[in-house]
Amino acid sequence: MNDEERGGSAQILIVDDLETNRYILEEIIRNMGACPVLAESGEEALKKIRESHPQLILTDISMPGMDGYELCRIVKIDKETKNIPVIFISAYDNPKDIIKGFALGGADYITKPFIPEVVQARVGVHLSLHEANTELKEMNRRLQVSVTEQLKQIEQEKKNVLYALAGIAAGNSCYKKEHIERLRTDCRILAQAMQLSPMFEDKISDAYIDMIELAAPLCDIGNIGIPLELLRKKGKFTDEEMAVVQKHTLIGAKLLGDLYVGNDYNDFIGTAADIAHYHHENWDGSGYPEGLKKEEIPLAAQIVSIVEVYCALTDKKNYSREEALKIMSEETEVKFNPAIFQICRKISRQLR
């Protein structure tokens, strides 16, 4: 690669308080095919850096006001400019001066008087290194984007499988195919209403609302492990049969818990596992499987508990909205968090 190829159309900032030095360096850089940008002080150089975004900086060390060392220090602490190579130029070759320049982040050191071939060789090397580093960072950025997109696709595929299992579980329980979508939508509507309440505004963020919308349909996914004849039984369950049916909460929580991985997918799975595990707990502690009560029950499970009963009454049992709310009101403070139920009642006309 010759000097012109190394220089290309790169912009190189030349900083020196002596006009003669600037002129000499300007000619050397121009002969490389690069574009010289001139500054006669450190202060002016900082302005030119913001304006021209040079690929390399050649700076004298001894200048009135801001010297080359201070200019380099400022360049290297700014995240926007820290990767620009800085080459010091000086009439002195004291090892201490050279070491100080490297300690501040300088890339090289050129002594005066200038030998054009040496300047071009040093500049060409650092332009090539800067270009290589820039390309490497861009490759890493593209790779990260690609990996992120692949992870998102994998996570979405996992969710699709879970929703398919949840759909099978709902069908086994004789729910209509629209049940899952209705549960998802109504949980979101109720969570949004709760967010406006002083009692819950600090617990429910926009991200939480999005999460419960995604996780709620998986509440009964554990039903895939319950015998079909029990799920479709019309009469009352025996104690033994009820014990088997209640295990769907543990089956669902175990299935979801086994899917934990090392990224944000955990937020979705964690919320879904809480819902599957605890959505049959009662406010007074009479529910299952753990007998939790009041605030011991995860909030997401409390929300889904109310919405699921409302959907079951108005869908599976064909009660009207008013009839369903009346039945549910009789179980407030026994089965449901009374504060959440009151919010549900107020916005019930918005529910599907």
Residue pairs with C-beta under 8 A, 6 or more apart in sequence:
1 124
1 128
3 31
3 32
3 33
3 120
3 124
4 32
4 33
5 33
6 32
6 120
6 123
6 124
6 125
6 127
6 128
7 29
7 32
7 33
7 34
7 120
7 123
7 124
7 127
8 33
8 34
8 127
9 33
9 34
9 35
10 34
10 35
10 54
10 55
10 56
10 127
11 34
11 35
11 36
11 37
11 52
11 53
11 54
11 55
12 29
12 34
12 35
12 36
12 37
12 54
12 55
12 56
12 57
12 58
12 123
12 127
13 37
13 38
13 39
13 45
13 48
13 49
13 52
13 54
13 56
13 57
13 58
13 59
14 22
14 25
14 26
14 29
14 36
14 37
14 38
14 39
14 58
14 59
15 39
15 40
15 41
15 42
15 44
15 45
15 57
15 58
15 59
15 60
15 63
15 68
15 71
16 22
16 25
16 40
16 59
16 60
16 63
16 89
17 40
17 41
17 60
17 63
17 64
18 60
19 40
21 60
21 89
21 112
21 114
22 38
22 40
24 114
25 36
25 58
25 89
25 114
25 119
26 36
26 38
28 114
28 116
28 119
28 120
29 35
29 36
29 58
29 119
29 123
30 36
31 116
31 120
32 120
32 123
32 124
34 123
34 127
37 48
37 52
37 54
38 48
39 45
39 47
39 48
41 63
41 64
41 65
41 66
42 59
42 63
42 65
42 66
42 67
42 68
42 70
42 71
43 65
43 66
45 57
45 59
45 71
46 71
46 74
48 54
49 57
49 75
49 81
49 84
54 84
55 84
55 85
55 127
55 130
55 131
56 84
56 85
56 86
56 87
56 123
56 126
56 127
56 130
57 71
57 72
57 75
57 84
57 85
57 86
57 87
58 87
58 89
58 110
58 123
59 68
59 71
59 72
59 86
59 87
59 88
59 89
60 68
60 88
60 89
60 90
61 67
61 68
61 69
61 88
61 89
61 90
61 92
61 97
61 101
62 68
62 90
62 91
68 88
68 89
68 90
68 101
69 100
69 101
69 104
71 86
72 86
72 88
72 101
72 104
72 105
72 106
73 104
73 105
75 81
75 82
75 84
75 86
75 105
76 82
76 86
76 104
76 105
82 105
83 130
83 133
83 134
84 130
85 107
85 108
85 126
85 127
85 129
85 130
86 105
86 106
86 107
87 106
87 107
87 108
87 109
87 110
87 122
87 123
87 126
88 98
88 101
88 106
88 108
88 109
88 110
89 109
89 110
89 111
89 112
89 114
90 97
90 109
90 110
90 111
90 112
91 111
91 112
92 111
93 109
93 111
98 109
101 109
102 109
107 126
107 129
108 122
108 125
108 126
110 118
110 119
110 122
151 263
155 263
155 265
155 268
158 259
158 265
159 214
159 268
162 218
162 221
162 256
162 272
163 180
163 217
163 218
165 221
165 224
166 180
166 217
166 218
166 220
166 221
167 177
167 180
168 224
169 220
169 221
169 222
169 223
169 224
170 177
170 179
170 180
170 220
170 223
171 177
172 223
172 224
172 226
172 228
172 231
172 232
173 220
173 223
173 231
173 232
174 231
174 232
174 316
175 315
175 316
176 315
179 311
179 315
180 217
181 217
182 311
182 315
182 352
183 216
183 217
183 219
183 304
183 307
183 308
183 311
184 213
184 214
184 216
184 217
185 213
185 352
186 307
186 310
186 311
186 351
186 352
187 212
187 213
187 216
187 303
187 304
187 307
188 209
188 212
188 213
189 347
189 350
189 351
190 303
190 306
190 307
190 340
190 343
190 344
190 347
190 351
191 204
191 208
191 209
191 212
191 213
191 303
192 209
193 343
193 344
193 346
193 347
193 350
194 200
194 204
194 303
194 340
194 343
195 201
195 204
195 205
195 206
195 209
197 339
197 343
199 339
200 299
200 339
203 299
204 299
211 267
211 268
211 271
211 300
212 271
212 275
212 300
212 303
212 304
214 268
214 271
214 272
215 268
215 271
215 272
215 275
215 300
216 275
216 300
216 303
216 304
216 307
218 252
218 256
218 272
218 275
218 276
219 252
219 275
219 276
219 279
219 304
219 308
220 248
220 252
220 276
220 308
221 252
221 255
221 256
221 276
222 247
222 248
222 249
222 250
222 251
222 252
222 253
222 254
222 255
222 276
223 231
223 248
223 252
224 251
225 247
225 248
225 251
225 255
226 244
226 245
226 247
226 248
226 251
227 244
230 237
230 241
230 244
230 245
231 245
233 241
237 245
246 280
246 288
246 289
247 289
249 276
249 277
249 278
249 279
249 280
249 288
249 289
250 277
250 289
252 273
252 276
252 277
253 273
253 274
253 276
253 277
255 276
256 269
256 272
256 273
256 276
257 269
257 273
259 265
259 269
260 266
260 269
260 270
261 269
271 300
274 298
274 300
274 301
275 298
275 300
275 301
275 304
277 289
277 290
277 301
278 290
278 292
278 297
278 298
278 301
279 301
279 304
279 305
279 308
280 287
280 288
280 289
280 305
281 287
281 288
281 290
281 291
281 292
281 293
281 296
281 297
281 301
281 305
282 293
282 334
282 335
283 293
283 294
283 297
283 302
283 333
283 334
283 335
283 336
283 337
283 338
284 293
284 333
284 334
284 335
285 291
285 292
285 293
285 294
286 334
287 335
294 337
297 305
297 337
302 336
302 337
302 340
303 340
305 335
305 336
306 328
306 336
306 337
306 340
306 341
306 344
307 344
307 351
309 328
309 335
309 336
310 324
310 325
310 328
310 344
310 348
310 351
313 319
313 323
313 324
313 327
313 328
314 320
314 321
314 324
319 327
321 348
321 349
321 351
325 345
325 348
328 335
328 336
328 341
329 341
329 345
332 338
332 341
344 351
